[in-house]
Amino acid sequence: MIVERSASIETPHSSNATRNACRLCAPLGAVWAYRGIANCVPLLHGGQGCATYIRRYLIGHFREPVDVAASNFSEQTAIHGGAERLATSLHNLAAQYNPSVIGVASTCLAETIGEDLPFLVRRTLGRWKGDGPPPATITASTPSYAGDHASGYRAAVRAIVEQLGGDRPGSDHRIGLFPPMVSPADLRSLAASVRAYHCEPITVPDPSEAFDGGAWADLETLTAGGTEVRDIAAIGSACGLVGFTNPAPEPAPQDLLHERYNTPSVTLPLPVGLTACDQWHSALETFSGTSMPRAIEAERARLLDAYRDGHKYVAGRRAALYGETELILPLARLLWEIGMVPAICATGGDAKGLRRELDSLAPAGAEQIQVLSESDFMDLDAGIDAYGVDMLIGHSRAYHLAQARHLPQVRIGFPVHDRMGAARIRMCDYAGTLELFERIANACIERAQDGNSVGYLTM
Ligand code: SF4
């Protein structure tokens, strides 16, 4: 291993085979994004197995029904191409769901045989045989061998903005938001903050209701909620656009819109932790021309107070973070802010962007972080052996590792299949940070209690 003079060391995947990877498939991220557009049906150009796997993962996490259509590749399609099946699927979906939008994402097999998705969709729409005009149709290229669920999500959000975005006048009191894959509760918190400054949010995408809605009296084919197409068509005339750290080389949605319509835009760290929340609220003050409301000042004060109360439990503790780059970055930043050490950062995707961002964020004198690139849980296990941690912070799939190592596990991100309430786990904004901080502090206390014979004490 080469030790460089930077805040992090990147360790590549250690074997030729990946077992239990820290990542999920790319079209899953695209489905997540498409579910955040009002009256949108996601369609995978590929096999039924891909749609079933994605449905199973999303339903297990959110405990809500999630419809995902597939063009249903067969052995014949794999040889002769799926143009006809795609055309049939688009017509069937339009007839059965009457959607405003169909969001199409490619799968591994479709990309491997070289399907030109934008061309096939254009040709189908040009020869439309359905009753009435065809729905708006978005396409995103999401082969899983070229990325993970987070890159699939980013590709779909870019496609939504490129293909539906516009600058229809009349939205000058609105603020466009481009969040990463955060929970419905976090999406609601971000939107509530925008409203606290007397502006309306246009969140692209907003699956908060589709993934965390109420009980239905009757079956609904298209779930309620999501960002309206007419709002996306007006996003270029918003008074401001806020996007969050983009680890990818492709331009972020706020940059695309800024370039196209000269809309004021800013790219911020996700508001997790006091400093990042301060930057978020400062941007809201600038775009809205309104000072921070008293209720938000009070939330900020409560977070600061909790930091003071909990510092003695968390200071110097070490954690392993794992998941997608967009989750690891704000978590690492938070850990540094509260005096903990993000000793290991493991991602199933390419860690170049992660490492670059971590190097720029690390406070002076911070311990060097071990960044595990394209990693699986075997790599994470080896990293724990070598560097030692007090807890795991990430999704449920490290459960077996946490059990084997007798480590507390703070569940956050996706998927959380083995606990209730995944849709309502918060980390964003002052109040969400406070909840996460207390969960981390309590994990530190739990570990200290479990490791000593006295156990419970009044603290
Ligand atoms: S084949 Fe590719 S797209 Fe389909 S489920 Fe597997 S990884 Fe995902």
Residues whose N, C-alpha, C, O or C-beta is under 5 A from the ligand:
A	BS01	SF4	C25 C50 Y53 T107 C108 S144
